[in-house]
Amino acid sequence: MTAPGNPWADPATTTEPVAYGGPPPTTPYAPPPAHPGAAYPGWPVPAPYWPAYGPPVPARPRRPGQVVAAAVLAFVQAGLVALTSAYVLLLASTLGVVSTGFGGDAEADALVTEGIVVTVVQVLSVVALVVGGILVLNRRSRSSWLTLVVALAVQLLIALYWLVRLSTLDALTEDVVGSTGLLVAAVLFYVAAPAVALGLLLVGSVRRWADGTDAAPPAGAAR
């Protein structure tokens, strides 16, 4: 095949026709990227805008439901004890006023002092219940678990004190505070919440969670 002649040559000169080879090859069309910053097919992938942070951190074991239930019962118990503490303080004040109106009585004065001391102890136990409940809900540690356990155990001791003390009240105190049997029943009612919460915290899975030993053993490890 010979090259075509010069078009400025003599028109009388004949040239050999050349077959049309089609348009020159071009790059095939590529659709636009799915999002800004993405590369076209065949283009180098752009570097990320931030460094890699490494493998994801494994999730921590979830807080057992018994812990949440025990914390809720501790808050309920704290509210009940706060109300009864105000009631005990009111009774002690009333007894003191009555005793003073009748010229004073050593036994009545002793009961007033005892009521004030018990009120202070119960208020401190309320603070322990609230602190223990908050700790187990926000921090996983044996100290948090132990704080709530001790606060609940103190509630049982206080209820036992009242159960024994109210069973020894004489007629003078009954005239002021009312029926002893009714108060004993109320004391037994207040034992329910701390007893149930304490039982939930002493479950093996909860103790292992507090100690941090509840993680699953690795595959192939001896059981």
Buried (B, 14 or more C-beta within 10 A) or exposed (E): EEEEEEEEEEEEEEEEEEEEEEEEEEEEEEEEEEEEEEEEEEEEEEEEEEEEEEEEEEEEEEBBEBBBBBBBBBBBBBEBBBEBBEEBBEBBEBBBEBBEEEEEBEEBBEBBEEBBEBBEBBBEBBEBBBBBBBBBBEEBEEEBBBBBBEBBEBBBEBBEEBBEBBEEBEEBBBEBBEEBEEBBEBBEEBBEBBBBBBEBBBBEEBBBBBEEEBEEEEEEEEE
